[in-house]
Amino acid sequence: MSTKPVTVHILDKEYLISCDDNEREQLHTAVTFLNMKMKDVKDGGKIIGSERIAVMAALNIAHELLAYKRQNADYTKTIDKTVQRLRNKLEQALTSSKQLEMHQ
C-alpha cells in the first residue's frame, strides 16, 4: 500500500490529506458526505463561520451515528432473542423426538 497526499475541498477550502491508495474512494465519499452536512448547516443561515459550521455538522453526524448504533443494538437484541427462542424450540422438538424413539 502506498500513502500519498490527496487534495480535497471541504466547504470551499482545500485540504491535503494523507491517504492509502485503497482508501481513496472512501475518503472521497466521506468528503462528499461532510460537504453535504456542512452545506445543510450553512444553508440554515443561523451559523456563521467555517469552524462553527464544522462543529455543528460534526454534532449532527455524531447524533445520527449514535441513533444508528442504538437502532442497530436494538435490532441485534431482537435477532438474538429470536434465535434463542428458535434454538429452545428446536431443542424441545429434538428431546421430544428422542423420548418418542425410546418408548417405541
N, C-alpha and C positions, 0 to 999 in steps of 0.2 A: 504494500500500500504506500501511496505517495501523498504526503501532506503538502498542499500548495495553497497560497493565499487566493481567496475568491472575493471579488468585489460585488457587494450587494447594495441596494438602495432601500433604505427604510425611511419612510416619511420625508422624501426629498433630500435625504442626507446619504452620503456614500460611506460605506464601512468596508474595511478589508478584514476578512475572517479566514483563519487557517482552517482547512477542511480536507479530510481524506477524500481521495477520488471517488470511493464507493459511497460517500455520504453527500455528495453534491446535490443530487436530486432532492434528498430530504431537506437539505439546507434551503434550497430554493422554495420548496413547499412551505417550510416554516416562515421564511421571509414573506412570502405572499400572504400567508395567514395573518402574520403580525401586522403587515401593512393594512390589511382589511380591517382588523380590530382597531388599529390606531386611527385610521380614516373615519371609522364609525364614531370614535370618541371626539375627534376633531370636528366632524360634521355636526355633532350635537351642539357645538357652539358655546358650551359653558366652560370648557377647559382651554386655557391658552398656554402655549409654551410646549416645546417638544418633550422636555423631561416630564412635565405633568401629564401630558398625553400618554407617554410611555408607561408611567406608573399606573394610570387608570386602566389602560389596555391590559397591563400585566395583572391587575386586580381582577378584571373581568375574565381573563383567561384562567387565572387560578380558581376563581369561583366555578367556572364551567368544568374544570378538571376535577375539582373536589365533588361536584354534583355527579359527574360521570362515575367517579370512583365509588361513591356511596350507592349509586344505582347498580353498578356492577357487583358490589359486595352483596346487596340485597338479592340480586339475580342469582349469584353464586350460592347463597344460603338456600334459596328456593330449590335450586337444582340439587344441592347436597341432600336436602330433606326428601326430595322426590326419589333420588337414587337410594337413600337409606330405606324408605318405605317399600320400594320395589325389591330391594335386597331381602328385607324381612319377609315379604310375601313369598318370594322365591324359596327362602329357607323353610318357611312353613309348608309350602307345597312339597318340597323335597322330603321333609320329615314325615308328612302325611303319606307320601308315596312309599317310603321305606316301611312305615308301620303297616300299610296295607300288604306289602310284599311279605312281611314277616308273619302275618296272620293267615296267609294263603297256604 
